[in-house]
Amino acid sequence: MPHPEDATHPGSSAPLVRVVDDDQTSRSTISRMIRGMGYQGRSCRSGREALRFLATNPRAGQHGV
């Protein structure tokens, strides 16, 4: 389920940055900063949620750190 702080644009060439943090305020703040730098920002509430995302979107994890 997308989170309100997520901002993705289908077809966008901007790299996707996945923000994982259990604190909503931190996720929102970091997601805004990421978008301000020209990236797409998507967020997850937990590592488990992030792993589910990667399992269903394998290309999204090609350049993860």
Backbone as JSON Lines, residues from 0, in Angstrom:
{"i":0,"aa":"M","n":[0.84,-1.18,0.0],"ca":[0.0,0.0,0.0],"c":[0.88,1.24,0.0]}
{"i":1,"aa":"P","n":[0.7,2.16,-0.93],"ca":[1.53,3.36,-0.96],"c":[1.31,4.22,0.28]}
{"i":2,"aa":"H","n":[2.34,4.86,0.7],"ca":[2.28,5.76,1.84],"c":[2.12,7.19,1.33]}
{"i":3,"aa":"P","n":[1.5,8.06,2.13],"ca":[1.28,9.44,1.68],"c":[2.55,10.17,1.28]}
{"i":4,"aa":"E","n":[3.69,9.83,1.88],"ca":[4.91,10.55,1.55],"c":[5.57,10.02,0.29]}
{"i":5,"aa":"D","n":[5.02,8.96,-0.3],"ca":[5.57,8.41,-1.53],"c":[5.26,9.32,-2.71]}
{"i":6,"aa":"A","n":[6.2,9.42,-3.61],"ca":[5.97,10.19,-4.83],"c":[6.66,9.45,-5.96]}
{"i":7,"aa":"T","n":[5.88,8.74,-6.73],"ca":[6.45,8.06,-7.89],"c":[5.68,8.5,-9.11]}
{"i":8,"aa":"H","n":[6.37,8.53,-10.19],"ca":[5.77,8.94,-11.45],"c":[6.05,7.85,-12.47]}
{"i":9,"aa":"P","n":[5.02,7.05,-12.81],"ca":[5.24,5.98,-13.78],"c":[5.91,6.52,-15.04]}
{"i":10,"aa":"G","n":[6.92,5.8,-15.48],"ca":[7.63,6.2,-16.68],"c":[8.74,7.21,-16.43]}
{"i":11,"aa":"S","n":[8.87,7.68,-15.2],"ca":[9.91,8.65,-14.87],"c":[11.28,8.0,-14.99]}
{"i":12,"aa":"S","n":[12.23,8.77,-15.47],"ca":[13.6,8.25,-15.57],"c":[14.39,8.51,-14.29]}
{"i":13,"aa":"A","n":[13.79,9.22,-13.34],"ca":[14.48,9.51,-12.08],"c":[14.66,8.21,-11.29]}
{"i":14,"aa":"P","n":[15.84,8.0,-10.74],"ca":[16.08,6.8,-9.94],"c":[15.12,6.75,-8.74]}
{"i":15,"aa":"L","n":[14.78,5.53,-8.36],"ca":[13.89,5.31,-7.22],"c":[14.73,5.07,-5.97]}
{"i":16,"aa":"V","n":[14.42,5.79,-4.9],"ca":[15.08,5.61,-3.62],"c":[14.04,5.1,-2.65]}
{"i":17,"aa":"R","n":[14.32,3.97,-2.02],"ca":[13.4,3.37,-1.05],"c":[13.84,3.79,0.34]}
{"i":18,"aa":"V","n":[12.96,4.44,1.08],"ca":[13.23,4.9,2.44],"c":[12.57,3.92,3.4]}
{"i":19,"aa":"V","n":[13.37,3.34,4.31],"ca":[12.85,2.36,5.26],"c":[13.11,2.87,6.67]}
{"i":20,"aa":"D","n":[12.03,3.14,7.38],"ca":[12.13,3.61,8.77],"c":[10.8,3.37,9.44]}
{"i":21,"aa":"D","n":[10.83,2.98,10.7],"ca":[9.57,2.72,11.41],"c":[8.92,4.0,11.93]}
{"i":22,"aa":"D","n":[9.63,5.11,11.85],"ca":[9.09,6.38,12.33],"c":[8.52,7.18,11.15]}
{"i":23,"aa":"Q","n":[7.21,7.46,11.19],"ca":[6.53,8.14,10.09],"c":[7.12,9.51,9.8]}
{"i":24,"aa":"T","n":[7.46,10.26,10.84],"ca":[8.02,11.6,10.65],"c":[9.36,11.52,9.91]}
{"i":25,"aa":"S","n":[10.19,10.57,10.3],"ca":[11.48,10.4,9.62],"c":[11.29,10.01,8.17]}
{"i":26,"aa":"R","n":[10.38,9.05,7.91],"ca":[10.11,8.64,6.53],"c":[9.66,9.82,5.7]}
{"i":27,"aa":"S","n":[8.74,10.61,6.22],"ca":[8.22,11.76,5.47],"c":[9.31,12.78,5.18]}
{"i":28,"aa":"T","n":[10.1,13.09,6.19],"ca":[11.16,14.09,6.04],"c":[12.2,13.62,5.03]}
{"i":29,"aa":"I","n":[12.64,12.39,5.16],"ca":[13.66,11.87,4.25],"c":[13.11,11.76,2.84]}
{"i":30,"aa":"S","n":[11.86,11.32,2.7],"ca":[11.24,11.21,1.38],"c":[11.17,12.58,0.69]}
{"i":31,"aa":"R","n":[10.82,13.63,1.44],"ca":[10.78,14.98,0.87],"c":[12.17,15.42,0.42]}
{"i":32,"aa":"M","n":[13.18,15.11,1.23],"ca":[14.56,15.47,0.87],"c":[14.98,14.75,-0.41]}
{"i":33,"aa":"I","n":[14.64,13.48,-0.49],"ca":[14.99,12.68,-1.67],"c":[14.35,13.27,-2.92]}
{"i":34,"aa":"R","n":[13.05,13.6,-2.83],"ca":[12.36,14.21,-3.97],"c":[12.98,15.55,-4.33]}
{"i":35,"aa":"G","n":[13.4,16.32,-3.33],"ca":[14.03,17.61,-3.57],"c":[15.34,17.49,-4.32]}
{"i":36,"aa":"M","n":[15.97,16.31,-4.24],"ca":[17.22,16.07,-4.97],"c":[16.97,15.48,-6.35]}
{"i":37,"aa":"G","n":[15.69,15.35,-6.73],"ca":[15.36,14.89,-8.07],"c":[15.11,13.4,-8.22]}
{"i":38,"aa":"Y","n":[15.07,12.68,-7.11],"ca":[14.8,11.25,-7.15],"c":[13.32,10.99,-6.87]}
{"i":39,"aa":"Q","n":[12.88,9.78,-7.21],"ca":[11.56,9.33,-6.78],"c":[11.73,8.77,-5.38]}
{"i":40,"aa":"G","n":[10.82,9.07,-4.5],"ca":[10.89,8.55,-3.14],"c":[9.75,7.6,-2.85]}
{"i":41,"aa":"R","n":[10.07,6.42,-2.34],"ca":[9.07,5.46,-1.9],"c":[9.46,5.04,-0.5]}
{"i":42,"aa":"S","n":[8.5,4.73,0.34],"ca":[8.85,4.4,1.71],"c":[8.25,3.08,2.16]}
{"i":43,"aa":"C","n":[8.9,2.51,3.17],"ca":[8.45,1.28,3.83],"c":[8.53,1.5,5.33]}
{"i":44,"aa":"R","n":[7.59,0.9,6.04],"ca":[7.55,1.04,7.5],"c":[8.49,0.08,8.21]}
{"i":45,"aa":"S","n":[8.96,-0.96,7.51],"ca":[9.82,-1.95,8.16],"c":[10.7,-2.64,7.12]}
{"i":46,"aa":"G","n":[11.7,-3.34,7.62],"ca":[12.54,-4.12,6.74],"c":[11.74,-5.21,6.04]}
{"i":47,"aa":"R","n":[10.81,-5.8,6.76],"ca":[9.97,-6.85,6.18],"c":[9.16,-6.3,4.99]}
{"i":48,"aa":"E","n":[8.59,-5.12,5.17],"ca":[7.83,-4.49,4.09],"c":[8.75,-4.19,2.9]}
{"i":49,"aa":"A","n":[9.96,-3.74,3.17],"ca":[10.92,-3.44,2.1],"c":[11.28,-4.72,1.34]}
{"i":50,"aa":"L","n":[11.48,-5.82,2.06],"ca":[11.8,-7.08,1.4],"c":[10.64,-7.58,0.55]}
{"i":51,"aa":"R","n":[9.4,-7.4,1.02],"ca":[8.24,-7.77,0.21],"c":[8.21,-6.95,-1.07]}
{"i":52,"aa":"F","n":[8.5,-5.66,-0.96],"ca":[8.55,-4.8,-2.15],"c":[9.6,-5.31,-3.13]}
{"i":53,"aa":"L","n":[10.78,-5.63,-2.64],"ca":[11.84,-6.11,-3.52],"c":[11.5,-7.45,-4.15]}
{"i":54,"aa":"A","n":[10.78,-8.3,-3.42],"ca":[10.39,-9.6,-3.95],"c":[9.41,-9.43,-5.12]}
{"i":55,"aa":"T","n":[8.59,-8.42,-5.07],"ca":[7.6,-8.21,-6.13],"c":[8.09,-7.22,-7.2]}
{"i":56,"aa":"N","n":[9.2,-6.55,-6.93],"ca":[9.8,-5.58,-7.86],"c":[11.3,-5.81,-7.93]}
{"i":57,"aa":"P","n":[11.75,-6.95,-8.47],"ca":[13.17,-7.29,-8.4],"c":[14.11,-6.28,-9.04]}
{"i":58,"aa":"R","n":[13.68,-5.58,-10.07],"ca":[14.56,-4.58,-10.71],"c":[14.81,-3.4,-9.78]}
{"i":59,"aa":"A","n":[13.92,-3.15,-8.83],"ca":[14.08,-2.01,-7.91],"c":[15.26,-2.2,-6.98]}
{"i":60,"aa":"G","n":[15.71,-3.42,-6.78],"ca":[16.81,-3.67,-5.86],"c":[18.15,-3.85,-6.52]}
{"i":61,"aa":"Q","n":[18.26,-3.54,-7.79],"ca":[19.51,-3.76,-8.49],"c":[20.66,-2.92,-7.97]}
{"i":62,"aa":"H","n":[20.37,-1.75,-7.42],"ca":[21.44,-0.87,-6.98],"c":[21.29,-0.5,-5.51]}
{"i":63,"aa":"G","n":[20.72,-1.4,-4.72],"ca":[20.47,-1.1,-3.31],"c":[21.73,-1.02,-2.48]}
{"i":64,"aa":"V","n":[21.61,-0.29,-1.39],"ca":[22.71,-0.2,-0.43],"c":[22.19,-0.54,0.94]}
